[in-house]
Amino acid sequence: METVQPGPHEFSANFLYNEHGLQPYFAADHLVKEGDGSQAAQFTLNGEQWVVKLYYQDSGILHPDRRAQAEPKNVDWRIDEVREFRLAVRRHPDEDDVGEQKANFHLAPRWQRMKAETKSGDIKEISVPPQFGIGINVGVKGSNIDFHRYKELLRVAAASVGFNSSYFDEPHPYSNTQDAEKYLRVADDQSGPIHARDGPIARMGHLLENDRSGYRKVVQNDRSQQGNNVPGYYHTVTLGPERVREAFPDHELPVEVKHYYTRNPESFSDSHPLSNPKLGASYQVNRWDEKIGVTDEELTQLERELDRIVLSVAADAGLDIAPQEGDGPFVEDAYWEIETSEAGANPIDLDLTRIRQESESVVVRQLADGLSPVQWETLETAVSDGGVVSPADVAEEHDRHINSVYRALAEIDDLLDRAYNQIALKNEHVAELVLDAVQRAKQTNERAFDAVASAKEAADRGLEAGQSAFVAWAAKHGIDVQNRDEARLVLRMEGLSNEEQRRKIRQGFELWTEANNDPIEYLNAKIDLGPRMASTARYYIEA
């Protein structure tokens, strides 16, 4: 399938090198001293002109003498001052008048048990894996450059200011990507369906996340930095790996999907590209416990997952993702051209309606089967506490034994997301449905208590306050509880199959007896089936 190709925006990573130990670091120190504080150069890469400057900055890393910390083994530390160095690389101004195609490479030494002083004066150890040994870390931050080009850009830029280029051949396997974004720039008058309240960004946030995990984040901000109302100014949804896979089954990486404008879009004319918003997807390293590295294979995976999300969201919003030349919903900018290709990632249908229906099916099935008092208490506590509780919380709040709470939870597992001894409702839509059911049950209980407020009414109806769980269950299943036939308990239920009647009558008996009511009274209860022949509860329970 031929589709428009998203462009690269921000990128950051840690490139680790240990093949030459600290030699690249010592070389940087020598070069800046030789150049009286800095070195500058120009170079050509793939027909493009670039400029580079090597300079130094102060460092909090403690000097590796024996008084401060263990001296790195097999290292002849030859300099008095610990500094850190930067290679600032940018496209030549003649080829980039905007000045935003650039990268900054931050070079710092690494050895075992090294320590640094923080801005507050504290001393902390910098974690260096034992398997890495001694070497350097190059922190990478860049924008508007293909993710695969940063390694070569570093190598060629370093060589142009005097480094041995072999110092930066291939990063160590511990190297890792920290941030990466791909984007499309969408015409201002076409982007509304993306950030609409029922658009794909909002629906992914409300359907795919629970309230327990810290990675849930939905932002809908329509006010710009200047305080003006700009619809869709900054709308995002952040999804961890499990939630991403609900919409994109073969994906692994946590992402933030966002529709956003530049800081002050009002300052640009309608014809300027920056008056139009971006639709982007960015990798979120802090939303999981794993990592993705910087090999070509890993960067390709990263790009394809981000591209697929961007294209899928655009397609779900009704945008033409295979526009003809000179037509379509997208706007070119200084760093992104509208190009279509069959080589990119194919979008998929965001079947969020299916996910919503599955959530509804789970809730309906559980409620239709009936819930025990402990299960009702757990759900009620979950929705009232913001969706985050522990089994111990439920047991303490409702004076239940912890084991009874665990048993109850096991039977409603498909309503819950359980991890780290915490309970959360499975997703936002499940939470809404359960909240509605809990509120209706509360209203039913309140009506029941009102009806039995006086002793006479209680005697007439045969109901006690302790029967509230039974009353709520009956109301939830459309069973009318009456005492109008010779003071007998009457359960009126219509439109149910024989199997459904039998199951519900037995569930009612369990709740009735759990409330310490006379089981004989329930067994003798009349089951009113409307136009069909009536019977007693005993018939269904003892048969």
C-alpha positions as CSV (number, residue, x, y, z in Angstrom):
1,M,0.0,0.0,0.0
2,E,1.4,3.4,-1.0
3,T,1.2,6.0,1.8
4,V,2.6,9.3,2.8
5,Q,5.9,8.9,4.7
6,P,6.2,10.5,8.2
7,G,9.3,12.6,8.9
8,P,11.7,12.4,11.8
9,H,11.6,15.1,14.4
10,E,13.3,14.8,17.8
11,F,15.8,12.0,18.7
12,S,17.9,11.3,21.7
13,A,20.1,8.4,22.7
14,N,23.1,7.2,24.6
15,F,25.9,5.9,22.4
16,L,28.4,3.9,24.5
17,Y,31.9,3.1,23.3
18,N,34.5,1.0,25.1
19,E,36.8,-0.5,22.4
20,H,39.4,2.2,22.9
21,G,38.8,2.8,26.6
22,L,39.1,6.5,27.6
23,Q,41.3,7.4,24.5
24,P,38.4,9.4,22.9
25,Y,38.0,11.4,26.1
26,F,41.7,12.2,26.3
27,A,41.7,13.1,22.6
28,A,38.8,15.6,23.2
29,D,40.8,17.2,26.1
30,H,43.9,17.5,23.9
31,L,42.0,19.0,20.9
32,V,40.2,21.7,22.9
33,K,43.5,22.7,24.6
34,E,45.2,22.7,21.3
35,G,42.5,24.9,19.9
36,D,42.5,27.3,22.9
37,G,39.1,26.0,24.1
38,S,37.4,24.8,21.0
39,Q,37.8,23.4,17.5
40,A,35.6,24.1,14.5
41,A,35.3,22.6,11.0
42,Q,33.0,22.0,8.0
43,F,32.4,18.7,6.2
44,T,30.3,17.2,3.5
45,L,28.1,14.1,4.1
46,N,25.9,12.6,1.4
47,G,26.2,15.8,-0.6
48,E,25.1,18.0,2.3
49,Q,27.2,20.7,3.9
50,W,27.5,20.6,7.7
51,V,29.4,22.6,10.4
52,V,30.7,21.3,13.7
53,K,32.2,22.8,16.8
54,L,34.0,20.9,19.6
55,Y,34.0,22.6,23.0
56,Y,34.1,21.8,26.7
57,Q,31.9,22.3,29.7
58,D,32.5,22.0,33.5
59,S,31.7,18.6,35.0
60,G,30.5,17.3,38.4
61,I,32.4,14.1,37.9
62,L,35.0,13.6,40.7
63,H,38.6,13.3,39.7
64,P,39.6,9.6,39.9
65,D,42.3,10.0,42.6
66,R,42.6,7.6,45.5
67,R,41.1,10.1,48.0
68,A,37.9,10.5,46.1
69,Q,37.2,7.1,44.8
70,A,38.7,3.9,43.4
71,E,41.1,4.7,40.6
72,P,40.1,2.9,37.3
73,K,42.2,-0.1,36.7
74,N,44.6,-0.1,33.7
75,V,44.0,3.6,33.1
76,D,46.8,6.1,33.2
77,W,44.8,9.2,34.1
78,R,46.9,12.0,32.7
79,I,44.9,15.2,33.2
80,D,44.3,17.3,36.2
81,E,40.7,18.5,35.5
82,V,37.7,16.4,34.7
83,R,35.7,18.1,31.9
84,E,33.0,17.0,29.6
85,F,32.9,17.8,25.9
86,R,30.3,18.5,23.2
87,L,30.3,18.3,19.5
88,A,27.6,20.7,18.1
89,V,26.7,19.7,14.6
90,R,24.3,21.6,12.4
91,R,23.4,21.9,8.7
92,H,25.3,24.7,7.0
93,P,23.3,27.9,7.1
94,D,23.4,28.2,3.3
95,E,21.3,25.0,3.2
96,D,19.2,25.5,6.3
97,D,18.1,29.0,6.9
98,V,15.7,27.9,9.7
99,G,18.6,26.3,11.7
100,E,16.7,23.4,13.2
101,Q,18.5,20.5,11.5
102,K,21.1,19.8,14.1
103,A,22.6,17.4,16.6
104,N,24.6,17.8,19.8
105,F,26.9,15.0,21.0
106,H,27.8,15.1,24.7
107,L,31.0,13.2,25.5
108,A,31.7,12.0,29.1
109,P,34.0,9.4,30.6
110,R,32.8,6.1,32.2
111,W,34.5,3.8,34.6
112,Q,33.5,1.5,37.4
113,R,32.4,3.1,40.7
114,M,32.8,6.6,39.4
115,K,31.2,9.4,41.4
116,A,29.8,12.8,40.7
117,E,28.8,15.8,42.7
118,T,25.2,17.1,42.2
119,K,24.2,20.7,42.0
120,S,23.0,20.4,45.6
121,G,26.4,19.2,46.7
122,D,25.6,15.6,47.2
123,I,27.9,12.9,46.0
124,K,26.4,10.0,44.0
125,E,27.7,7.1,42.2
126,I,27.1,6.9,38.4
127,S,25.9,3.5,37.4
128,V,28.3,1.7,35.0
129,P,27.6,-1.9,34.2
130,P,30.5,-4.2,35.1
131,Q,30.4,-5.8,31.7
132,F,31.0,-2.4,30.1
133,G,34.2,-1.7,31.8
134,I,35.9,1.6,30.9
135,G,34.9,3.9,28.0
136,I,32.8,6.9,27.1
137,N,29.1,7.8,26.9
138,V,28.0,10.0,24.1
139,G,24.6,11.6,24.8
140,V,22.8,12.4,21.6
141,K,20.1,15.0,21.1
142,G,19.0,16.0,17.6
143,S,16.1,17.0,15.4
144,N,15.0,16.7,11.8
145,I,17.6,14.0,11.0
146,D,16.9,10.4,10.0
147,F,17.4,8.2,13.1
148,H,19.9,6.0,11.2
149,R,22.2,8.9,10.4
150,Y,23.3,10.0,13.8
151,K,26.0,7.3,14.2
152,E,27.6,8.3,10.9
153,L,27.1,12.0,11.6
154,L,29.1,11.6,14.9
155,R,31.9,9.7,13.2
156,V,32.4,12.1,10.3
157,A,32.0,15.2,12.5
158,A,34.5,13.9,15.0
159,A,37.0,13.1,12.3
160,S,36.7,16.6,10.9
161,V,37.9,18.3,14.1
162,G,40.8,15.8,14.6
163,F,39.5,12.7,16.3
164,N,40.5,9.2,15.1
165,S,37.2,8.2,13.4
166,S,37.6,4.6,14.6
167,Y,36.9,5.8,18.1
168,F,33.2,5.9,17.1
169,D,32.8,2.9,14.8
170,E,30.0,0.8,16.3
171,P,28.3,1.6,19.6
172,H,28.3,-0.9,22.4
173,P,25.2,-3.2,22.8
174,Y,24.3,-1.3,26.0
175,S,23.6,1.8,23.9
176,N,20.0,2.9,24.1
177,T,17.4,5.2,22.5
178,Q,15.8,7.7,24.9
179,D,13.4,9.6,22.7
180,A,12.3,9.5,19.1
181,E,9.4,11.1,17.2
182,K,7.9,10.8,13.7
183,Y,5.3,13.2,12.4
184,L,3.1,14.5,9.7
185,R,2.1,18.2,9.4
186,V,-1.6,18.5,8.9
187,A,-3.5,21.4,7.4
188,D,-5.1,23.4,10.1
189,D,-8.6,23.1,8.6
190,Q,-8.2,19.3,8.2
191,S,-6.9,18.3,11.6
192,G,-10.1,18.7,13.7
193,P,-11.2,15.0,13.6
194,I,-7.8,14.0,15.0
195,H,-8.2,15.9,18.3
196,A,-12.0,15.9,18.5
197,R,-13.5,14.7,21.7
198,D,-14.6,11.5,19.9
199,G,-11.5,11.4,17.8
200,P,-8.8,8.7,17.8
201,I,-6.5,10.4,20.4
202,A,-9.3,10.8,22.9
203,R,-10.7,7.3,22.3
204,M,-7.4,5.6,22.7
205,G,-6.9,7.4,26.0
206,H,-10.3,6.5,27.4
207,L,-10.6,3.0,26.2
208,L,-7.1,1.6,26.5
209,E,-5.9,2.8,29.9
210,N,-6.6,2.0,33.6
211,D,-6.2,4.4,36.5
212,R,-3.7,2.4,38.5
213,S,-0.5,2.7,36.4
214,G,1.6,5.9,36.5
215,Y,2.0,5.8,32.7
216,R,-1.6,6.8,32.0
217,K,-1.7,10.3,30.6
218,V,-4.4,12.1,28.6
219,V,-3.9,15.8,27.9
220,Q,-6.4,18.0,26.1
221,N,-5.2,21.6,26.2
222,D,-6.8,24.2,23.8
223,R,-5.1,27.3,25.1
224,S,-1.8,28.6,23.5
225,Q,1.2,30.1,25.3
226,Q,-0.2,33.5,24.5
227,G,-3.5,32.6,26.2
228,N,-5.6,32.3,23.1
229,N,-8.0,29.6,22.3
230,V,-6.5,27.2,19.7
231,P,-8.5,24.0,19.3
232,G,-6.2,21.0,19.4
233,Y,-3.3,23.1,20.6
234,Y,-1.8,20.3,22.7
235,H,-3.7,17.0,22.8
236,T,-1.9,13.8,23.8
237,V,-2.4,10.3,25.0
238,T,0.4,8.2,26.4
239,L,0.2,4.4,26.3
240,G,2.4,1.7,27.9
241,P,3.3,-1.4,26.0
242,E,0.3,-3.5,27.0
243,R,-2.2,-0.8,26.1
244,V,-0.4,-0.2,22.8
245,R,-0.8,-3.8,21.9
246,E,-4.5,-3.7,22.4
247,A,-4.7,-1.4,19.3
248,F,-1.5,-2.6,17.6
249,P,-1.0,-6.3,18.5
250,D,2.5,-6.7,17.1
251,H,4.0,-3.5,18.7
252,E,6.3,-3.5,21.7
253,L,7.2,0.1,22.4
254,P,5.4,2.6,24.7
255,V,4.4,5.8,22.9
256,E,2.8,9.2,23.2
257,V,0.5,10.1,20.4
258,K,0.0,13.9,20.0
259,H,-1.6,16.6,18.0
260,Y,0.1,19.9,18.7
261,Y,1.0,23.3,17.4
262,T,4.2,25.3,17.7
263,R,4.4,27.5,20.8
264,N,2.8,30.6,19.3
265,P,1.0,29.6,16.1
266,E,-0.8,33.0,16.1
267,S,2.4,34.7,15.2
268,F,2.6,33.0,11.8
269,S,0.5,33.9,8.8
270,D,-2.0,31.4,7.5
271,S,0.3,30.6,4.6
272,H,3.2,29.7,6.9
273,P,3.8,26.0,7.6
274,L,4.1,26.6,11.3
275,S,0.5,27.9,11.5
276,N,-0.5,24.2,10.9
277,P,-0.3,21.5,13.6
278,K,1.7,18.3,13.7
279,L,0.4,14.8,14.3
280,G,3.2,12.8,15.9
281,A,4.1,9.6,17.7
282,S,7.1,9.6,20.1
283,Y,8.8,6.7,22.0
284,Q,8.4,7.0,25.8
285,V,11.4,5.3,27.4
286,N,10.1,6.0,31.0
287,R,6.9,4.0,30.4
288,W,8.5,0.5,30.6
289,D,11.4,-1.4,32.2
290,E,13.0,-2.5,29.0
291,K,15.0,-0.6,26.3
292,I,15.5,-0.4,22.6
293,G,19.0,0.0,21.4
294,V,20.6,1.8,18.4
295,T,21.4,-0.9,16.0
296,D,20.0,-0.5,12.5
297,E,17.5,-3.3,13.1
298,E,16.3,-1.7,16.3
299,L,16.0,1.7,14.8
300,T,14.0,0.3,11.9
301,Q,11.6,-1.3,14.3
302,L,11.3,2.0,16.2
303,E,10.6,3.9,13.0
304,R,8.0,1.4,11.7
305,E,6.0,1.3,14.9
306,L,6.0,5.1,15.1
307,D,5.1,5.5,11.4
308,R,2.3,2.9,11.7
309,I,0.7,4.7,14.6
310,V,0.9,8.1,13.0
311,L,-0.6,6.8,9.7
312,S,-3.3,4.7,11.5
313,V,-4.4,7.7,13.6
314,A,-4.5,9.9,10.5
315,A,-6.5,7.3,8.6
316,D,-8.9,6.8,11.5
317,A,-9.6,10.5,11.5
318,G,-10.6,10.3,7.8
319,L,-7.5,11.9,6.3
320,D,-6.3,10.7,2.9
321,I,-2.9,9.1,3.7
322,A,-2.1,8.5,0.0
323,P,-2.6,12.0,-1.4
324,Q,-2.0,12.9,-5.0
325,E,0.7,15.4,-5.8
326,G,-0.4,18.9,-4.9
327,D,-3.5,17.7,-3.2
328,G,-4.4,16.3,0.2
329,P,-4.6,17.2,3.9
330,F,-0.9,17.7,4.6
331,V,1.4,20.7,4.5
332,E,5.2,20.6,3.8
333,D,7.6,22.4,6.0
334,A,11.3,23.1,6.0
335,Y,12.3,19.6,6.9
336,W,9.4,17.4,5.7
337,E,8.3,16.8,2.1
338,I,5.1,15.1,1.1
339,E,6.3,11.8,-0.4
340,T,4.4,8.6,-0.8
341,S,5.9,5.1,-0.9
342,E,5.0,1.4,-0.6
343,A,8.2,0.8,1.4
344,G,6.9,2.3,4.6
345,A,4.7,0.9,7.4
346,N,1.2,0.0,6.5
347,P,-1.5,1.5,8.7
348,I,-4.1,-0.7,10.5
349,D,-7.7,-0.1,11.4
350,L,-8.0,1.3,14.9
351,D,-10.8,-1.0,15.9
352,L,-11.5,0.9,19.0
353,T,-15.2,0.1,18.6
354,R,-14.3,-3.6,19.0
355,I,-12.4,-2.9,22.2
356,R,-15.3,-0.9,23.6
357,Q,-17.7,-3.7,22.7
358,E,-15.4,-6.3,24.4
359,S,-15.3,-4.1,27.5
360,E,-19.1,-3.9,27.5
361,S,-19.4,-7.6,27.0
362,V,-17.1,-8.4,30.0
363,V,-19.2,-6.1,32.3
364,V,-22.5,-7.3,31.1
365,R,-21.5,-10.9,31.5
366,Q,-20.2,-10.4,35.0
367,L,-23.2,-8.4,36.2
368,A,-25.6,-10.8,34.6
369,D,-24.0,-13.7,36.5
370,G,-24.5,-11.8,39.7
371,L,-21.9,-10.5,42.2
372,S,-21.3,-11.5,45.8
373,P,-21.3,-8.8,48.5
374,V,-17.5,-8.9,48.6
375,Q,-17.3,-8.4,44.8
376,W,-19.7,-5.4,45.0
377,E,-17.6,-3.9,47.8
378,T,-14.4,-4.4,45.8
379,L,-15.8,-2.7,42.7
380,E,-17.4,0.1,44.8
381,T,-14.1,0.8,46.5
382,A,-12.2,0.7,43.2
383,V,-14.4,3.3,41.5
384,S,-14.7,5.5,44.5
385,D,-10.9,5.5,45.2
386,G,-10.0,6.5,41.6
387,G,-9.5,2.9,40.4
388,V,-6.6,2.1,42.6
389,V,-7.0,-0.2,45.6
390,S,-5.3,-3.2,47.2
391,P,-7.1,-6.4,48.5
392,A,-6.0,-5.3,52.0
393,D,-7.8,-1.9,51.5
394,V,-11.0,-3.7,50.6
395,A,-10.8,-6.1,53.5
396,E,-10.1,-3.3,56.0
397,E,-12.8,-0.9,54.7
398,H,-15.5,-3.6,54.8
399,D,-14.3,-5.7,57.7
400,R,-13.8,-8.8,55.5
401,H,-11.2,-11.5,55.8
402,I,-8.4,-11.0,53.3
403,N,-8.8,-14.5,51.9
404,S,-12.5,-13.9,51.1
405,V,-11.4,-10.8,49.1
406,Y,-8.9,-12.8,47.2
407,R,-11.5,-15.5,46.4
408,A,-14.0,-12.8,45.2
409,L,-11.4,-11.2,43.0
410,A,-10.5,-14.4,41.3
411,E,-14.1,-14.7,40.0
412,I,-14.2,-11.3,38.5
413,D,-10.7,-11.3,37.1
414,D,-11.7,-10.2,33.6
415,L,-13.0,-6.9,35.0
416,L,-9.7,-6.1,36.7
417,D,-6.1,-5.4,36.0
418,R,-4.1,-6.8,38.9
419,A,-0.4,-6.2,39.5
420,Y,2.0,-5.5,42.4
421,N,-0.8,-6.3,44.9
422,Q,-3.0,-3.6,43.5
423,I,-6.4,-3.7,41.8
424,A,-7.5,-1.5,38.9
425,L,-10.5,-1.7,36.7
426,K,-9.5,-3.1,33.3
427,N,-9.9,0.2,31.4
428,E,-11.7,3.5,31.4
429,H,-14.8,2.2,29.7
430,V,-15.1,-0.7,32.1
431,A,-14.8,1.8,34.9
432,E,-17.6,3.9,33.5
433,L,-19.9,0.9,33.2
434,V,-19.1,-0.5,36.6
435,L,-19.5,3.0,38.2
436,D,-23.0,3.2,36.7
437,A,-23.9,-0.3,38.0
438,V,-22.6,0.5,41.5
439,Q,-24.5,3.8,41.6
440,R,-27.7,2.0,40.5
441,A,-27.1,-0.6,43.2
442,K,-26.7,2.1,45.8
443,Q,-29.9,3.8,44.7
444,T,-31.7,0.4,44.9
445,N,-30.4,-0.1,48.4
446,E,-31.4,3.4,49.5
447,R,-34.9,2.8,48.2
448,A,-35.0,-0.5,50.0
449,F,-33.9,1.1,53.3
450,D,-36.4,3.9,52.9
451,A,-39.2,1.3,52.4
452,V,-38.3,-0.6,55.6
453,A,-37.7,2.5,57.7
454,S,-40.4,1.6,60.2
455,A,-40.8,-1.6,62.1
456,K,-44.3,-2.1,60.7
457,E,-43.1,-1.8,57.1
458,A,-40.3,-4.2,57.9
459,A,-42.6,-6.7,59.3
460,D,-45.0,-6.4,56.4
461,R,-42.4,-6.8,53.8
462,G,-40.2,-9.2,55.7
463,L,-37.1,-7.2,54.9
464,E,-34.1,-6.2,57.1
465,A,-31.4,-3.7,56.5
466,G,-29.0,-6.6,56.2
467,Q,-30.8,-7.8,53.1
468,S,-29.6,-4.9,51.0
469,A,-27.2,-7.0,49.0
470,F,-30.1,-9.3,48.1
471,V,-32.4,-6.4,47.3
472,A,-29.7,-4.8,45.1
473,W,-29.1,-8.1,43.3
474,A,-32.9,-8.5,42.7
475,A,-33.3,-5.0,41.3
476,K,-30.2,-5.4,39.1
477,H,-31.7,-8.5,37.5
478,G,-35.2,-7.0,37.2
479,I,-36.7,-9.2,39.9
480,D,-39.5,-7.5,41.8
481,V,-39.5,-8.4,45.5
482,Q,-43.0,-8.2,47.0
483,N,-45.0,-9.4,50.0
484,R,-48.5,-9.2,48.8
485,D,-49.7,-12.8,48.7
486,E,-50.7,-13.9,52.2
487,A,-47.5,-12.4,53.6
488,R,-45.4,-14.7,51.5
489,L,-42.3,-13.4,49.8
490,V,-43.0,-13.1,46.1
491,L,-40.3,-12.9,43.4
492,R,-41.7,-11.7,40.2
493,M,-39.6,-12.5,37.1
494,E,-40.7,-12.6,33.5
495,G,-39.1,-13.3,30.1
496,L,-36.4,-15.7,31.4
497,S,-35.6,-19.2,30.2
498,N,-36.0,-22.1,32.6
499,E,-32.2,-22.3,33.0
500,E,-31.9,-18.5,33.7
501,Q,-34.7,-18.7,36.2
502,R,-33.1,-21.6,38.1
503,R,-29.7,-19.9,38.2
504,K,-31.1,-16.6,39.4
505,I,-33.3,-18.2,42.0
506,R,-30.4,-20.1,43.4
507,Q,-28.2,-17.0,43.4
508,G,-30.9,-15.2,45.3
509,F,-31.1,-18.0,47.9
510,E,-27.3,-17.7,48.6
511,L,-27.6,-13.9,49.1
512,W,-30.7,-14.4,51.3
513,T,-29.0,-16.8,53.6
514,E,-25.8,-14.9,53.7
515,A,-27.9,-12.0,55.2
516,N,-28.9,-14.4,58.1
517,N,-32.5,-14.6,56.9
518,D,-34.7,-17.6,57.4
519,P,-34.0,-20.0,54.6
520,I,-37.5,-21.6,54.9
521,E,-39.1,-18.2,54.1
522,Y,-37.2,-18.1,50.8
523,L,-37.8,-21.7,50.0
524,N,-41.5,-21.0,50.4
525,A,-41.3,-17.8,48.3
526,K,-43.7,-17.7,45.4
527,I,-42.1,-17.3,42.0
528,D,-44.4,-15.2,39.8
529,L,-43.8,-15.9,36.1
530,G,-46.5,-13.6,34.9
531,P,-48.9,-15.4,32.5
532,R,-47.1,-18.7,33.0
533,M,-47.8,-21.0,35.9
534,A,-46.2,-19.9,39.2
535,S,-44.2,-22.1,41.5
536,T,-42.1,-21.9,44.7
537,A,-38.4,-21.3,45.1
538,R,-38.1,-24.7,46.7
539,Y,-39.0,-26.3,43.4
540,Y,-36.0,-24.7,41.6
541,I,-33.5,-25.1,44.5
542,E,-34.2,-28.7,45.5
543,A,-34.9,-30.1,42.0
